[in-house]
Amino acid sequence: MSHSAHPDRQPNRLAHESSPYLQQHAFNPVDWFPWGPEAFEKAKQENKPIFLSIGYSACHWCHVMERESFENEAIAKYLNQHYVSIKVDREERPDVDQIYMSAVQLITQRGGWPMSVFLTPSGQPFYGGTYWPPVSRMGMPGFGDLLVKLNDYWVNKRNEVDSSAAQLVEAIQNMAAPVFERAELNAEILQTAMTALLRSADRREGGFGGAPKFPHPMDLRVLLRCARRFGNDDALQVALLSLTKMAHGGIYDQLGGGFHRYSTDARWLAPHFEKMLYDNALLVPAYLEAWQITRDEEYATVVRETLDYILREMTAPAGGFYATQDADSEGEEGKFFVWSEAEIDQLLDPADARVFKLSYDVTPRGNWEEKTILNRPRPLQLIADQLQLPLNSTADSEGVLQILDRCRTRLLAARSKRIPPGRDDKILVAWNGMMIAACAQAALVLHEPRYLDAARAAARFIIDHMRDPQGRLLHSFKDGQARLNAYLDDSACFIDGLVELFQAESGWQTAENSTAASEWLTVALDLTKDLSVRFADADKGGFFYTPIDHEELIARTKDSQDNATPSGNGMAATALLKLARLTGRDDVEQLAIRTLDALSGLLIDHPRASGQALIALDLALGPTYEVVITADADQSGDKLWDTLWQQFVPNKVAVRWPTGLAVPEVLQDLLAGKTERGPSAAFLCQRGACQTPVETPDALIAALSKAR
């Protein structure tokens, strides 16, 4: 709710916060506090319970609850009189979010946002839920009624409140850092995971399970690896079907590129329209790998359109990527993205409109709330046959693909004049690390240097502007200020991004910029040292979500299971395995293996919550190769490098190094004896033991085909 809607109101404390989500609540009549000691001290002094509300800027139902309840003068008055109210941006404080989400799941058996939790002044939860309407309806209790009942409970049954809270805290602490039964790390774990994923796959519409449907990019990448490892075509086809169906669905922005958060139906038609940086960062590698396997240009097009959207709309001028775009514009969900047939007819020539409407499911009645979400339910070849047009242009006739390109360009230009959804322009290290990795991989596979430029600029921004005076990573940047301790996933994802950036940078390396590439590995090793000192669980393996010197909360969590983003421990294992192979650091590899050992029971019991760790396991089991391509002036090294990245060989790390160039210390183990002047060659090595180098692309392909 904007200040202009209530010009007579004075702002609350959230006006001084940098989070766009918190600022959206700065003119609520609720007397909000940000998370911090001031709120807890007030609750203790006045003996009041705390109402904790957690959400994020792009969350549609968060905005609904704000309009209905937090802008309601009567509800706000009651909250201010009987509670101390705290508002948290879950993207800024995922540590707080994790802990109290556990409480809500224990209480209600489900979770989500907005998250609404009632706490004692010491931070112990005693009741919670998600969205509540202002008054009771459709079997849901009204928020106003709940406030009255819980206040009565607090005043008149305090012993029960305290007992309930103590039991919840004990349960949360048991959940926070679970210890899993250890199992041997072997290929059977991957086989079991593949079976579980295939069992839950939707063989008609793609994806897993029914509505609502999330993309599950880590699980799709697990299936691609299992298809390769076990020669299982079913795993491959399930993954490809899912990627194709999503690319054709309304979950994908057919005009502007990029993916919305999830689909409300089983066929990917109607999304929740928010766009999250992390979804797009995680889906790009899945589509790149699908292209490497199939050479289907549609997968490459999805990558380019998605990353072009990121560069166009989600990239800060100084470097770094913004967090989210809202679902709503002008107070309506999806308004920016949907169309009527009349709008299409007005903007396109009649012949073009006919082709476009047939291709993108545009009808007079629409397919969603009397409007049309653009999607492609039918193959374009069928459309071309129906219209008696070629798919691609010929000397005699323009093709359907070329007509649709023109139509999309015109409609995107028209859409850009609409009032856009809000954007949360804070920069989060974890999500930036994922997007740095995605851009770097796309630069390599598709040979697109503009994506490397974006990855490099984001990494440089984080290194220069998002560290404290001791050089330790910080979590969030907004309005010229970096703040909050980095969490496990910040460090893990940034290390992974730096490793992928190093590999991409080395592909464009010359004698003039050779030190730039190796700097990324040096920073990654510094971050790894910090992880091992401040985050590692020395007793049980793996890493805690917060550093040892972090603010004391009611529990110290271990991030072990994937949600919409990879688990911090799964990503740490992945990144450290790659870093260890590039740098020859056995101690770094052992950190990764200990992490996988700690997760091994989880991988067996809950493979569908362990996609990122399973990707790491596939890498750990190998065979995993260090590939060194020496590049002489004859440019044959470039052909070898391009050939390498056009193959689906997920279990590798690689560097291209000009012959005769001095080798930095961080790469001494990897490059020893390989960079003397001579013809360009590719070395395939395992922990330093190398095969006979090959000098032609065909020989490299043959060697890679045996490396399974």
HELIX and SHEET records of a PDB file:
HELIX    1   1 HIS A    3  ALA A    5  5                                   3    
HELIX    2   2 ARG A   13  HIS A   16  5                                   4    
HELIX    3   3 PRO A   20  GLN A   23  1                                   4    
HELIX    4   4 PRO A   37  GLU A   46  1                                  10    
HELIX    5   5 HIS A   60  MET A   65  1                                   6    
HELIX    6   6 GLU A   66  PHE A   70  3                                   5    
HELIX    7   7 GLU A   73  HIS A   82  1                                  10    
HELIX    8   8 PRO A   94  THR A  108  1                                  15    
HELIX    9   9 PHE A  143  ASN A  156  1                                  14    
HELIX   10  10 ARG A  158  ALA A  176  1                                  19    
HELIX   11  11 ALA A  187  SER A  200  1                                  14    
HELIX   12  12 PRO A  217  PHE A  230  1                                  14    
HELIX   13  13 ASP A  233  HIS A  248  1                                  16    
HELIX   14  14 LEU A  277  THR A  294  1                                  18    
HELIX   15  15 GLU A  297  GLU A  313  1                                  17    
HELIX   16  16 GLU A  341  LEU A  347  1                                   7    
HELIX   17  17 PRO A  350  SER A  359  1                                  10    
HELIX   18  18 LEU A  380  LEU A  387  1                                   8    
HELIX   19  19 VAL A  400  ARG A  415  1                                  16    
HELIX   20  20 VAL A  429  LEU A  446  1                                  18    
HELIX   21  21 PRO A  449  HIS A  465  1                                  17    
HELIX   22  22 LEU A  488  GLY A  507  1                                  20    
HELIX   23  23 ALA A  511  ASN A  513  5                                   3    
HELIX   24  24 SER A  514  ARG A  534  1                                  21    
HELIX   25  25 GLY A  568  THR A  583  1                                  16    
HELIX   26  26 ASP A  586  ASP A  605  1                                  20    
HELIX   27  27 PRO A  607  ALA A  609  5                                   3    
HELIX   28  28 GLY A  611  LEU A  621  1                                  11    
HELIX   29  29 SER A  636  TRP A  645  1                                  10    
HELIX   30  30 GLU A  665  LEU A  667  5                                   3    
HELIX   31  31 GLN A  668  LEU A  671  1                                   4    
HELIX   32  32 PRO A  697  LYS A  706  1                                  10    
SHEET    1   A 5 TRP A  32  PRO A  34  0                                        
SHEET    2   A 5 VAL A  84  ASP A  89  1                                        
SHEET    3   A 5 ILE A  50  GLY A  55  1                                        
SHEET    4   A 5 MET A 115  LEU A 119 -1                                        
SHEET    5   A 5 PRO A 125  GLY A 129 -1                                        
SHEET    1   B 2 TYR A 262  SER A 263  0                                        
SHEET    2   B 2 PRO A 271  HIS A 272 -1                                        
SHEET    1   C 3 LYS A 275  MET A 276  0                                        
SHEET    2   C 3 THR A 324  GLN A 325 -1                                        
SHEET    3   C 3 ARG A 423  ASP A 424 -1                                        
SHEET    1   D 2 ASP A 328  SER A 329  0                                        
SHEET    2   D 2 GLU A 332  GLU A 333 -1                                        
SHEET    1   E 3 ILE A 427  LEU A 428  0                                        
SHEET    2   E 3 LEU A 474  LYS A 478 -1                                        
SHEET    3   E 3 GLN A 481  ASN A 485 -1                                        
SHEET    1   F 4 LYS A 652  PRO A 658  0                                        
SHEET    2   F 4 TYR A 625  ALA A 631  1                                        
SHEET    3   F 4 ALA A 681  GLN A 686 -1                                        
SHEET    4   F 4 ALA A 689  CYS A 690 -1                                        
END                                                                             
